[in-house]
């Protein structure tokens, strides 16, 4: 398409911004660096998101750089079956304990963890309203160290061992289907602001261990750590539907 219009027989060249203002081209090109949350959510809801993005693409929403890790992967807490996209925040949160008091922490599991309370409480409240207004609450499964399963309803969540690795190696049970993006250990590596690889938590409690939770090693491999460890980072996900 030529970027000009004719006025009284004269060709007037327009900028891309002017073309958008006039409605000649859409508000968001394919795979833009940053898009409005409203546009992204609408593309999810009307089933057009796959025309613009695929799993593994990054998108900036309200200033947050996120990677698309799943499309139509989640079970919505509302019980509705609607198109949905799961994103993972690319900026690791500072190190924090899964439980400040790790006594029996793995018996309690994700449902009672300090990180879950923080993500869905104080941290969620700090997110931009234009983002939270489109975040959908989803159902997440987590086993404690005894193998007991608990289903939680979360707006923000950390991924489980099985969602990252496809199996329960250290954990007490299978905590959700693997996201297709995590094919190799390299796909699971997360870095901090300096580019250094970092450990980060999963929501899966270590099997047969009263104080341990499964973590992702700095090399993308499975490992575990004591729940009170404050050096392990947090990589959280959320869903737009």
Sine and cosine of phi, psi and omega as CSV:
sin_phi,cos_phi,sin_psi,cos_psi,sin_omega,cos_omega
0.00,0.00,0.75,-0.66,0.06,-1.00
-0.97,0.24,0.66,-0.75,-0.08,-1.00
-1.00,-0.07,0.84,0.55,0.09,-1.00
-0.55,-0.84,0.33,-0.95,0.12,-0.99
-0.80,-0.60,0.33,-0.94,0.01,-1.00
-0.97,-0.23,0.80,-0.60,0.08,-1.00
-0.80,-0.60,0.91,-0.42,-0.02,-1.00
0.80,0.60,0.67,0.74,0.07,-1.00
0.99,0.16,0.00,1.00,0.01,-1.00
-0.96,-0.28,0.65,-0.76,0.04,-1.00
-0.99,0.12,0.84,-0.54,0.03,-1.00
-0.92,-0.39,0.90,-0.44,-0.01,-1.00
-0.98,0.21,0.69,-0.73,-0.02,-1.00
-0.92,-0.40,0.51,-0.86,0.10,-1.00
-0.98,0.18,0.23,-0.97,0.04,-1.00
-0.88,0.47,-0.62,0.78,0.02,-1.00
-0.89,0.46,-0.65,0.76,0.04,-1.00
-0.92,0.40,-0.61,0.80,0.04,-1.00
-0.89,0.46,-0.62,0.78,0.04,-1.00
-0.93,0.38,-0.67,0.74,-0.01,-1.00
-0.86,0.51,-0.61,0.79,0.01,-1.00
-0.99,0.16,-0.08,1.00,0.01,-1.00
0.98,0.21,0.25,0.97,-0.02,-1.00
-0.97,0.24,-0.57,0.82,0.13,-0.99
-0.82,-0.57,0.34,-0.94,-0.08,-1.00
-0.93,0.36,0.23,-0.97,-0.01,-1.00
-0.92,0.39,-0.46,0.89,-0.11,-0.99
-0.69,-0.72,0.88,-0.48,0.06,-1.00
-0.96,0.29,0.19,-0.98,0.05,-1.00
-0.87,0.50,0.69,-0.72,0.03,-1.00
0.74,0.67,0.81,0.59,0.04,-1.00
-0.95,0.32,0.35,-0.94,0.01,-1.00
-0.93,0.36,-0.64,0.77,0.01,-1.00
-0.61,-0.79,0.69,-0.72,0.01,-1.00
-0.72,-0.69,0.28,-0.96,0.07,-1.00
-0.96,0.29,0.54,-0.84,0.02,-1.00
-0.89,0.45,-0.60,0.80,0.00,-1.00
-0.88,0.48,-0.71,0.70,0.02,-1.00
-0.89,0.46,-0.71,0.70,-0.03,-1.00
-0.88,0.47,-0.73,0.68,-0.01,-1.00
-0.88,0.47,-0.64,0.77,0.01,-1.00
-0.90,0.43,-0.63,0.78,0.04,-1.00
-0.91,0.42,-0.57,0.82,0.07,-1.00
-0.92,0.40,-0.75,0.66,-0.13,-0.99
-0.93,0.37,-0.54,0.84,0.00,-1.00
-1.00,-0.07,0.14,0.99,0.09,-1.00
0.98,0.21,0.23,0.97,-0.05,-1.00
-0.99,-0.14,0.02,1.00,-0.10,-0.99
-0.88,0.47,-0.55,0.84,-0.01,-1.00
-0.93,0.36,-0.28,0.96,0.08,-1.00
-0.96,0.27,-0.29,0.96,-0.08,-1.00
-0.90,-0.44,-0.53,0.85,-0.11,-0.99
-0.69,-0.72,0.34,-0.94,0.14,-0.99
-0.70,-0.71,0.22,-0.97,0.02,-1.00
-0.86,0.51,0.74,-0.67,-0.03,-1.00
0.97,-0.25,-0.29,0.96,0.04,-1.00
-0.95,0.30,0.45,-0.89,0.10,-1.00
-0.96,-0.29,0.48,-0.88,0.01,-1.00
-0.54,-0.84,0.57,-0.82,0.05,-1.00
-0.96,-0.27,0.88,-0.48,-0.01,-1.00
-0.87,-0.49,0.89,-0.46,0.03,-1.00
0.80,0.59,0.58,0.81,0.04,-1.00
1.00,0.02,-0.11,0.99,-0.01,-1.00
-0.99,-0.15,0.84,-0.54,0.05,-1.00
-0.99,0.13,0.85,-0.53,-0.10,-1.00
-0.77,-0.64,0.46,-0.89,0.10,-1.00
-0.94,-0.35,0.70,-0.71,0.07,-1.00
-0.97,0.23,0.89,-0.45,-0.03,-1.00
-0.95,-0.31,-0.21,0.98,0.01,-1.00
-0.31,-0.95,0.58,-0.82,0.09,-1.00
-0.83,-0.56,0.81,-0.58,-0.05,-1.00
0.84,0.55,0.67,0.74,-0.04,-1.00
-0.99,-0.14,-0.46,0.89,-0.24,-0.97
-1.00,-0.05,0.40,-0.92,0.21,-0.98
-0.99,-0.17,0.89,-0.46,-0.05,-1.00
-0.98,0.20,0.63,-0.78,0.00,-1.00
-0.90,0.43,-0.42,0.91,0.01,-1.00
-0.93,0.36,-0.28,0.96,-0.05,-1.00
1.00,0.07,-0.13,0.99,0.02,-1.00
-0.97,0.25,0.50,-0.87,0.12,-0.99
-0.97,-0.26,0.99,-0.12,-0.04,-1.00
-0.77,-0.63,0.42,-0.91,0.08,-1.00
-0.83,0.56,0.61,-0.79,0.00,-1.00
-0.50,-0.87,0.44,-0.90,0.03,-1.00
-0.77,-0.64,0.76,-0.65,0.03,-1.00
-0.98,-0.21,0.74,-0.67,-0.01,-1.00
-0.85,-0.53,0.48,-0.88,0.04,-1.00
-0.86,-0.50,0.80,-0.60,0.00,-1.00
-0.92,0.40,0.78,-0.62,-0.09,-1.00
-0.99,0.13,-0.16,0.99,0.03,-1.00
-0.98,-0.18,0.94,-0.35,0.02,-1.00
-0.89,0.45,0.68,-0.73,0.13,-0.99
-0.97,0.26,0.38,-0.93,0.01,-1.00
-0.85,0.53,0.33,-0.94,0.02,-1.00
-0.86,0.50,0.66,-0.75,0.06,-1.00
-0.42,-0.91,0.39,-0.92,-0.03,-1.00
-0.98,0.21,0.59,-0.80,0.14,-0.99
-0.92,0.39,-0.65,0.76,0.15,-0.99
-0.69,-0.73,0.80,-0.59,0.06,-1.00
-0.88,0.47,-0.65,0.76,0.10,-1.00
-0.97,-0.23,0.95,-0.31,-0.12,-0.99
-1.00,0.05,0.15,0.99,0.03,-1.00
-0.90,0.43,0.94,-0.35,0.00,-1.00
0.94,0.34,0.27,0.96,-0.09,-1.00
-0.85,0.53,-0.68,0.73,-0.05,-1.00
-0.94,0.34,-0.39,0.92,0.10,-0.99
-0.95,0.32,-0.58,0.81,0.00,-1.00
-0.95,0.31,-0.71,0.71,0.07,-1.00
0.99,0.15,-0.06,-1.00,-0.07,-1.00
-0.81,0.59,-0.63,0.78,-0.13,-0.99
-0.84,0.55,-0.57,0.82,-0.05,-1.00
-0.96,-0.29,0.21,0.98,-0.11,-0.99
-0.96,0.29,0.45,-0.89,0.04,-1.00
-0.92,0.39,-0.57,0.82,-0.01,-1.00
-0.92,0.39,-0.68,0.74,0.04,-1.00
-0.87,0.49,-0.70,0.72,0.01,-1.00
-0.88,0.48,-0.66,0.75,-0.02,-1.00
-0.93,0.37,-0.74,0.68,-0.04,-1.00
-0.88,0.48,-0.67,0.74,-0.06,-1.00
-1.00,-0.05,0.10,0.99,0.04,-1.00
-0.86,-0.51,-0.98,-0.18,-0.10,-0.99
-0.86,0.51,-0.69,0.72,-0.05,-1.00
-0.93,0.36,-0.68,0.74,0.03,-1.00
-0.85,0.53,-0.65,0.76,-0.02,-1.00
-0.92,0.40,-0.36,0.93,0.00,-1.00
-1.00,0.06,-0.25,0.97,-0.01,-1.00
-0.93,0.36,0.42,-0.91,0.02,-1.00
-0.88,0.48,0.68,-0.73,-0.03,-1.00
-0.88,0.47,-0.53,0.85,0.01,-1.00
-0.91,0.41,-0.35,0.94,0.08,-1.00
-1.00,0.02,-0.75,0.66,-0.07,-1.00
-0.90,0.44,-0.43,0.90,0.00,-1.00
-0.92,0.38,-0.26,0.97,0.01,-1.00
-0.91,-0.42,0.00,1.00,0.04,-1.00
-0.97,0.23,0.74,-0.67,-0.04,-1.00
-0.98,-0.21,0.69,-0.73,0.08,-1.00
-0.96,0.30,0.73,-0.68,-0.04,-1.00
-0.82,-0.57,0.33,-0.94,0.04,-1.00
-1.00,0.01,0.75,-0.66,0.03,-1.00
-0.77,-0.63,0.68,-0.73,0.00,-1.00
-0.98,-0.19,0.63,-0.77,0.10,-1.00
-0.52,-0.86,0.74,-0.67,0.09,-1.00
-1.00,-0.08,0.58,-0.82,0.14,-0.99
-1.00,0.05,-0.07,-1.00,-0.09,-1.00
-0.94,0.35,-0.27,0.96,0.05,-1.00
-1.00,0.05,-0.08,1.00,-0.03,-1.00
1.00,0.02,0.16,0.99,0.03,-1.00
-0.99,0.11,0.73,-0.68,-0.08,-1.00
-0.99,-0.11,0.70,-0.71,0.07,-1.00
-0.77,-0.64,0.71,-0.71,0.07,-1.00
-0.97,-0.25,0.79,-0.62,0.00,-1.00
-0.90,-0.44,0.37,-0.93,0.10,-0.99
-0.94,-0.33,0.91,-0.42,-0.13,-0.99
-0.79,-0.62,0.62,-0.78,0.17,-0.98
-1.00,0.08,-0.71,0.70,0.10,-1.00
-0.88,-0.47,0.58,-0.81,-0.07,-1.00
-0.46,-0.89,0.39,-0.92,0.21,-0.98
-0.99,-0.16,0.50,-0.87,-0.07,-1.00
-0.95,0.30,0.34,-0.94,0.01,-1.00
-1.00,-0.08,0.17,-0.99,0.05,-1.00
-0.87,0.50,-0.72,0.69,-0.05,-1.00
-0.95,0.32,-0.49,0.87,0.06,-1.00
-0.93,0.37,-0.46,0.89,-0.01,-1.00
-1.00,-0.06,-0.60,0.80,-0.13,-0.99
-0.91,-0.42,-0.26,0.97,0.02,-1.00
1.00,0.03,0.01,1.00,0.01,-1.00
-0.37,-0.93,0.21,-0.98,0.05,-1.00
-0.98,-0.20,0.99,-0.14,-0.05,-1.00
-1.00,-0.03,-0.80,0.60,0.03,-1.00
-0.99,-0.17,-0.46,0.89,-0.16,-0.99
-0.98,0.21,0.15,-0.99,-0.06,-1.00
-0.99,0.13,-0.09,1.00,0.00,-1.00
0.04,-1.00,0.10,-1.00,-0.02,-1.00
-0.99,0.14,0.90,-0.43,-0.14,-0.99
-0.93,-0.36,0.84,0.55,0.07,-1.00
0.97,-0.23,0.43,-0.90,-0.05,-1.00
-0.95,0.32,0.53,-0.85,0.00,-1.00
-0.91,0.42,0.68,-0.73,0.13,-0.99
-0.97,0.26,0.71,-0.70,-0.13,-0.99
-0.89,0.46,-0.32,0.95,-0.05,-1.00
-0.94,0.35,-0.44,0.90,-0.12,-0.99
-1.00,-0.01,0.98,0.20,-0.04,-1.00
-1.00,-0.02,-0.54,0.84,-0.03,-1.00
-0.72,-0.69,0.17,-0.99,0.02,-1.00
-0.88,0.47,-0.54,0.84,0.01,-1.00
-0.88,0.48,-0.54,0.84,-0.01,-1.00
-0.93,0.37,-0.32,0.95,-0.04,-1.00
-0.99,-0.14,-0.08,1.00,-0.02,-1.00
-0.95,0.31,0.73,-0.68,0.08,-1.00
-0.84,-0.55,0.61,-0.79,-0.03,-1.00
-0.88,-0.48,0.33,-0.94,0.07,-1.00
-1.00,-0.05,-0.16,-0.99,-0.06,-1.00
-0.91,0.41,-0.28,0.96,0.01,-1.00
-0.99,-0.10,-0.03,1.00,-0.03,-1.00
1.00,0.01,0.08,1.00,0.02,-1.00
-0.99,0.13,0.67,-0.74,0.04,-1.00
-0.93,0.37,0.62,-0.78,-0.05,-1.00
-0.73,-0.68,0.47,-0.89,0.17,-0.99
-0.95,0.30,0.50,-0.87,0.14,-0.99
-0.53,-0.85,0.40,-0.91,-0.12,-0.99
-0.97,0.26,0.47,-0.88,0.36,-0.93
-0.93,-0.36,0.14,-0.99,0.01,-1.00
-1.00,-0.03,0.08,1.00,-0.07,-1.00
-1.00,0.01,0.85,-0.53,0.07,-1.00
-0.96,0.28,0.56,-0.83,0.00,-1.00
-0.94,0.33,0.71,-0.70,-0.03,-1.00
-0.92,0.39,0.76,-0.65,0.09,-1.00
0.93,0.36,0.28,0.96,-0.02,-1.00
-0.80,-0.60,0.84,-0.55,-0.12,-0.99
-0.96,0.27,-0.31,0.95,-0.09,-1.00
-0.84,-0.54,-0.06,1.00,-0.16,-0.99
-0.99,-0.16,0.49,-0.87,0.16,-0.99
-0.78,-0.63,0.50,-0.87,0.02,-1.00
-0.96,0.29,0.66,-0.75,0.07,-1.00
-0.78,-0.63,0.23,-0.97,0.13,-0.99
-0.98,-0.18,0.83,-0.55,0.00,-1.00
-0.90,0.43,0.35,-0.94,0.00,-1.00
-0.87,0.49,-0.37,0.93,0.05,-1.00
-1.00,-0.08,0.16,0.99,0.03,-1.00
1.00,0.07,0.18,0.98,-0.01,-1.00
-0.99,-0.15,0.28,-0.96,-0.01,-1.00
-0.99,0.15,0.58,-0.81,0.00,-1.00
-0.41,-0.91,-0.10,-0.99,0.14,-0.99
-0.59,-0.81,0.27,-0.96,-0.05,-1.00
-0.50,-0.87,0.39,-0.92,0.08,-1.00
-0.91,0.41,0.68,-0.73,-0.12,-0.99
-0.85,0.52,-0.41,0.91,-0.03,-1.00
-1.00,0.04,0.06,1.00,0.00,-1.00
-0.91,0.42,0.85,-0.53,-0.06,-1.00
-0.99,-0.15,0.09,1.00,0.02,-1.00
-0.99,-0.10,-0.25,0.97,0.00,-1.00
-0.97,0.23,0.74,-0.67,-0.07,-1.00
-1.00,0.10,0.10,-1.00,0.00,-1.00
-0.83,-0.55,0.85,-0.53,0.13,-0.99
-0.91,-0.40,0.90,-0.43,-0.11,-0.99
-0.94,-0.33,0.41,-0.91,0.07,-1.00
-0.87,-0.49,0.25,-0.97,0.09,-1.00
-0.40,-0.91,0.24,-0.97,-0.10,-0.99
-0.80,-0.60,0.69,-0.72,0.14,-0.99
-0.94,-0.35,0.77,-0.63,-0.05,-1.00
-0.58,-0.82,0.00,0.00,0.00,0.00
